[in-house]
Amino acid sequence: MARSNYRYPLYRMRHKARFGSMGNRENAMGVNVPGFVDEFTLHYAKVNLTIMQRYGTAGSTLEHSTIIAIRHNEKVKQPMLVKLADGNTYSITNISANNDSYISYDLLTLELNTKGK
């Protein structure tokens, strides 16, 4: 996907994503169980693809992926998991980072994570 210099208005950054990894966490009974361990939370905007972009990804591995925009953050790296507002956990497949100005946005391509649910 081509690099874009879009700016996302604040009202579009209304969703919260939790970034983390799979690890052991302690449940209410004090037992360590494997699961999603969050490290930090960021606001994000959903990115809508155009019709031409949807046709371009048809039949590829990107067909069922989700793209979100976040403010540029050095802590976001691959491999990392993201839990979105819909409750699903996604793995980051691509980070299109942009830190050219003080208001920069990164585009994250996410794929539904089916391992370790």
C-alpha positions as CSV (number, residue, x, y, z in Angstrom):
1,M,0.0,0.0,0.0
2,A,1.3,3.4,-0.8
3,R,2.5,5.7,1.9
4,S,0.1,8.5,2.7
5,N,0.4,11.7,4.7
6,Y,-3.1,11.7,5.9
7,R,-4.1,13.5,9.1
8,Y,-6.8,12.0,11.2
9,P,-9.1,14.3,13.1
10,L,-9.4,13.7,16.8
11,Y,-13.0,12.6,16.6
12,R,-11.9,9.6,14.4
13,M,-9.3,8.5,17.1
14,R,-12.1,7.5,19.4
15,H,-11.3,3.7,19.7
16,K,-8.8,2.3,22.2
17,A,-6.4,-0.5,21.3
18,R,-4.5,-2.5,23.9
19,F,-1.0,-3.5,22.8
20,G,0.8,-6.5,24.3
21,S,1.9,-10.1,23.8
22,M,1.0,-13.6,24.8
23,G,2.3,-14.6,28.2
24,N,1.3,-15.8,31.7
25,R,-1.0,-13.7,33.8
26,E,-2.4,-14.3,37.2
27,N,-6.2,-14.8,37.4
28,A,-8.4,-13.9,40.4
29,M,-7.5,-17.2,42.2
30,G,-3.7,-16.5,42.0
31,V,-3.1,-19.1,39.3
32,N,-0.9,-18.3,36.3
33,V,-2.7,-18.9,33.1
34,P,-1.6,-18.2,29.5
35,G,-3.3,-15.3,27.8
36,F,-3.0,-11.7,26.5
37,V,-0.8,-9.5,28.6
38,D,-1.2,-5.8,27.8
39,E,1.7,-3.4,28.0
40,F,0.1,-0.1,26.9
41,T,-3.1,1.4,25.4
42,L,-3.4,3.8,22.4
43,H,-6.2,5.5,20.6
44,Y,-6.8,4.6,17.0
45,A,-8.8,5.4,13.9
46,K,-10.2,2.8,11.6
47,V,-8.9,3.2,8.0
48,N,-11.4,2.5,5.2
49,L,-10.0,1.1,2.0
50,T,-11.2,2.5,-1.4
51,I,-12.8,0.2,-3.9
52,M,-9.6,0.0,-6.0
53,Q,-7.6,-1.0,-2.9
54,R,-10.1,-3.7,-2.1
55,Y,-9.8,-5.1,-5.6
56,G,-6.1,-4.9,-5.4
57,T,-6.0,-7.1,-2.2
58,A,-8.5,-9.6,-3.4
59,G,-7.1,-13.1,-3.4
60,S,-4.0,-12.1,-1.5
61,T,-3.1,-12.6,2.2
62,L,-4.2,-9.0,2.9
63,E,-7.8,-9.7,1.8
64,H,-9.0,-10.2,5.4
65,S,-6.8,-7.8,7.2
66,T,-7.7,-4.7,9.1
67,I,-5.8,-1.3,8.9
68,I,-5.8,1.2,11.8
69,A,-4.0,4.6,12.2
70,I,-2.3,5.5,15.4
71,R,-0.2,8.5,16.4
72,H,3.5,7.7,15.8
73,N,4.8,5.7,18.8
74,E,8.2,4.1,19.1
75,K,6.9,1.4,21.4
76,V,4.9,-0.3,18.7
77,K,7.0,-3.0,17.1
78,Q,6.7,-6.4,15.4
79,P,5.9,-9.0,16.7
80,M,3.2,-7.6,18.9
81,L,-0.5,-8.3,19.5
82,V,-3.3,-5.8,19.5
83,K,-6.7,-6.1,21.1
84,L,-9.1,-3.8,19.4
85,A,-12.5,-2.5,20.7
86,D,-14.3,-5.4,18.9
87,G,-12.7,-7.8,21.5
88,N,-10.6,-9.7,18.9
89,T,-6.9,-10.1,19.2
90,Y,-4.8,-9.3,16.1
91,S,-1.2,-9.7,15.2
92,I,0.7,-6.9,13.5
93,T,1.8,-7.9,10.0
94,N,3.1,-4.5,8.8
95,I,3.9,-1.2,10.3
96,S,4.0,1.8,7.9
97,A,5.8,4.2,10.2
98,N,6.0,8.0,9.6
99,N,7.9,10.3,12.0
100,D,8.4,13.3,9.6
101,S,6.6,15.8,11.8
102,Y,5.4,16.4,15.3
103,I,1.9,15.1,14.2
104,S,2.7,11.9,12.5
105,Y,0.6,8.8,12.1
106,D,1.5,5.1,11.7
107,L,-0.6,2.7,9.7
108,L,-0.8,-0.8,11.2
109,T,-1.9,-3.8,9.1
110,L,-3.5,-6.3,11.4
111,E,-4.4,-9.9,10.9
112,L,-6.8,-11.8,13.1
113,N,-4.8,-13.9,15.6
114,T,-6.1,-17.5,16.0
115,K,-3.2,-18.9,18.0
116,G,-3.4,-19.0,21.8
117,K,-6.9,-17.6,22.1
